[in-house]
Amino acid sequence: MLKLLLLTLGICAVSILLLSVRIILQKGGKFRSLHVGQSPDMRKKGIHCVQSMDRMMRQQSPYRVKESAGDDR
């Protein structure tokens, strides 16, 4: 039981170390953003996050519903 626990902890430690190599070794390294709107390739294709896309589509519709008091467009 103890051997299995140590083996599991060792595998987890090695996995975390390998996943963080770029962050540890690169100067000023940090995790990449996983947000769709932050991806350069998605921006080139004109794809944004769902909330932004929904907001843009609602503004373009001639049949849209006035959602707030300050929305006079």
C-alpha positions as CSV (number, residue, x, y, z in Angstrom):
1,M,0.0,0.0,0.0
2,L,2.8,2.4,0.9
3,K,4.7,1.5,-2.3
4,L,1.7,2.3,-4.4
5,L,1.2,5.7,-2.6
6,L,4.8,6.6,-3.1
7,L,4.7,5.5,-6.8
8,T,1.6,7.6,-7.3
9,L,3.1,10.7,-5.7
10,G,6.3,10.2,-7.7
11,I,4.4,10.0,-11.0
12,C,2.3,13.1,-10.1
13,A,5.5,15.0,-9.1
14,V,7.2,14.2,-12.4
15,S,4.1,15.1,-14.4
16,I,3.8,18.5,-12.7
17,L,7.5,19.1,-13.2
18,L,7.3,18.3,-16.9
19,L,4.2,20.4,-17.4
20,S,5.9,23.4,-15.8
21,V,9.3,23.2,-17.6
22,R,8.5,26.1,-20.0
23,I,7.4,28.3,-17.1
24,I,10.4,27.5,-14.9
25,L,13.1,27.8,-17.6
26,Q,11.8,30.7,-19.7
27,K,12.5,34.2,-18.4
28,G,9.2,35.8,-17.4
29,G,7.4,32.5,-18.2
30,K,3.7,32.2,-17.4
31,F,0.8,30.0,-18.4
32,R,-0.8,30.7,-21.7
33,S,-4.4,32.1,-21.5
34,L,-7.0,29.5,-22.3
35,H,-9.6,32.1,-23.2
36,V,-10.8,31.9,-26.8
37,G,-10.6,35.6,-27.3
38,Q,-6.9,35.7,-26.3
39,S,-5.8,33.2,-29.0
40,P,-4.1,34.9,-31.9
41,D,-5.3,32.2,-34.4
42,M,-8.9,32.6,-33.2
43,R,-8.6,36.4,-33.6
44,K,-7.4,36.0,-37.2
45,K,-10.5,34.0,-37.9
46,G,-12.7,36.6,-36.2
47,I,-13.8,34.2,-33.5
48,H,-14.4,35.6,-30.0
49,C,-15.8,34.2,-26.8
50,V,-19.5,33.2,-26.8
51,Q,-20.5,36.2,-24.7
52,S,-18.8,38.7,-27.0
53,M,-20.2,37.0,-30.1
54,D,-23.7,37.0,-28.6
55,R,-23.4,40.7,-27.7
56,M,-22.3,41.6,-31.2
57,M,-25.1,39.6,-32.8
58,R,-27.7,41.2,-30.6
59,Q,-26.5,44.7,-31.4
60,Q,-26.8,44.0,-35.2
61,S,-30.4,42.6,-35.1
62,P,-33.1,45.1,-36.1
63,Y,-35.6,43.1,-34.0
64,R,-33.5,43.1,-30.8
65,V,-35.2,43.8,-27.5
66,K,-34.2,46.9,-25.4
67,E,-32.4,45.3,-22.5
68,S,-31.5,48.2,-20.3
69,A,-32.6,51.8,-19.7
70,G,-29.4,53.2,-21.2
71,D,-29.8,51.1,-24.4
72,D,-31.2,53.6,-26.9
73,R,-29.6,52.3,-30.1
